[in-house]
Amino acid sequence: MVPSADEQAFPRRFGLWRRVIALALLVAVVGLPVNHLFGYGMLVVAAVIVFVGEVTARGRPWLLAVLIGLAAVVGQAVLSPPRIDEGHNIFLVDGRDNALVTGLPPDVYRLMAAEFDMVYPPERRCAPERSGCWRSSGVPDRPYAFSADGIFSGTDLSRQVDHIGFSDPVWLRLGVTNELRYNWTPPHSDLLRLKRDGRFWMGWKRWQLTMPFFVMYRFPAAYAGSDVCWQGTVLWEERAEQFTRLTNAVWACRTLEAADIGRRIYGVAIKPDSLAMSLEPTVTIHVRHTMVIALLVFAVVSIVGLLVRWRPRRSALPFALIGLSLVMIAIDDMSFIGGLRPLDGGDDGLFYESHARDIVQAVLAGDYRRALMGGEVVFYYGAPGLRYMRALERVLFGDSNLGYLALVLLLPLIVFALYRRFLPGRWALALGLIFVAVPLGAAFGTTFILYAKWAARGFADAAACIFAFAGTLYLVGRRPQGPGSGFAVALGAGLLMALAVFSRPNIAPFVGVMLGGAGLACLARREWVRLAGLCAGFLPVALMPLHNWYFGNVFVLFSANSTHPLVFVMPPRDYLAALIDLVRFDFGSEELARAARQIVRWLSGPSEQPVFVPLHVLAVAVVVRVLLGRAFDPWLRLIAAATLAQHVVSLFYIATPRYHFLSWFFTGLIGAVWLRQEGIAWLRDRFPQSWERARLNPLSREIERNLRRLEFLIGLAEFPPRARPAA
């Protein structure tokens, strides 16, 4: 049979690779690092269109797309105005080997040190021997801090920028604030890292940077005639190494003269919220910026138009879920979308972020051994892989959270696909929208905002769950007939599961049961190619014990804190002691009380409310029912077995809610499938009148009509045929 013209233009084979290459071409046009919201937003929109649509295999559109991409890159290089040199750092006056003392101009250091002493008097400073005091943690080791934004610029300062405009340093994106040397923790330190506004509607300005810092700008000749505006204090270099202090109580500007070109202008922010700066460039610079943006938009639209056959109806749901996700994130913490807040002192997020920055700097210095070691000779903290992922994020996205944000924005799409795998479209649509926009699922850890909140704090739990959800979807297949027997999909499933364990080793029981069950299915069906793909994909998980053996000369499977008493709170021997006390009717024993408290914490779930214990007991019973029920999808039964294995972890390890998002999410999914297949019939048979009243309720009928309309709009169902008028 001769392939149709459509099949020749959009063949299914290698479709994923064509999509990846098209996206890589778009990234090259936008340029690295992708740390500005305009370019990032265009890439998000283009990525949805590329992965929902079909990418052509014809050579002529690809040749034109590549030529347009090259022209856009060259055009941006020619049209873009020269970049402005920026140097920034935290300002401290205490400590030995303080690089600011010798690295900054004498006038600048003297003026900033005098203001520091005024804001933080020496007699009120914390004792340096106190852990968590800013005087005991460390001081700057270079005059201008390293910035991931400057990786590709080659500047001798922190980075190069094409605009200046900030009133809140959270949006200035100072990556240096998240280095371990500044791990100050209250109440041990009089100098604080940040303040948090707990009001839920303050997502736009939830965080206040309280660390003293400075920022310095050096302008090229093209900016002569531009206006530098500020509120607060700047130190303006009038002559070589001679600086004048200029303080504006209200917003005011000064024009850059020809003599100011190449000289330094320091913005001083010793006191929190005391500095705001912006640049009003000349008309010529404005025009060049506008031309660059226009060229960028033209190139992205042209490349997508040439390569992709767009399907608007199929794109509606991804765009809607991503849009709702961004709204929910903005309500909770807007800084996760384009800003960079200082992470909490003492948090794991600060640890991973600091080591990620160190990994990048080690690679740039050619010290690959230090980069691979990742800050620990033996992994101790519970997320070994996150530091390496965040290091890659620094390369691709600079000093921003936009890489982790992209992963979080994928979560609703993956969750919807999991629901759609086991439930009808209307059910999946309703549950997907509830997951993103309605916090009803908090009792089961199935509310999007919980994952976004912990991702914004720099923890690995959200990333691990996203990898595990995606790996499960690839493992069981997106359609009811199950997964295919090919190598590539199995390889992807195994790799995603390896990334999940690398991110959070505590989910290893779930991953082990899922991969073990899938492997046994391959053996039973003699699917040797699929089995080889699963093994090859999961093989990188061996890098964790290999790292610990090579750098630490000990065999530790995942991380060394797995047996720490603060984490491994209820070993099996304690349960045995509790059981013995129960048999002896010793109801007052400490072991029995600890066992009861641990079980209640587990069954309280992510809500941490004991009132939900009965609901969760029923939910776990439903998981057991699905596992034992032959009427259910075999792959769902495998998920049920893996979920129960993951629940067992909660009996022994600390029941922190974020540790167990995965087990409670799949408990909720399994419960929804059981409700549709058995639960509704059971309720209808036992409570027919109540069920009928609920079904005929106007609100229920309105919700059903709206869901039906949405099904048609997004392509989950076909439009019903119009009735023909009677003859």
Helices and strands as residue ranges (DSSP letters): H 5-9, H 15-30, H 37-52, E 54-55, H 59-79, E 84-90, H 99-103, H 106-119, G 122-124, H 134-137, G 148-150, E 159-161, E 165-166, G 169-172, G 175-178, G 180-182, E 194-196, G 200-205, E 207-209, E 213-218, G 221-223, E 227-239, E 242-255, G 258-260, E 264-269, E 276-280, H 283-307, E 308-309, H 312-333, G 334-336, H 348-364, H 368-373, H 386-397, H 402-422, H 425-437, G 439-444, H 448-456, H 461-476, H 487-503, G 505-507, H 508-525, H 528-538, G 539-542, H 543-552, G 560-563, H 572-583, H 590-604, G 605-607, G 610-612, H 613-628, H 634-652, G 657-660, H 661-674, I 675-679, H 680-686, H 688-696, H 698-714
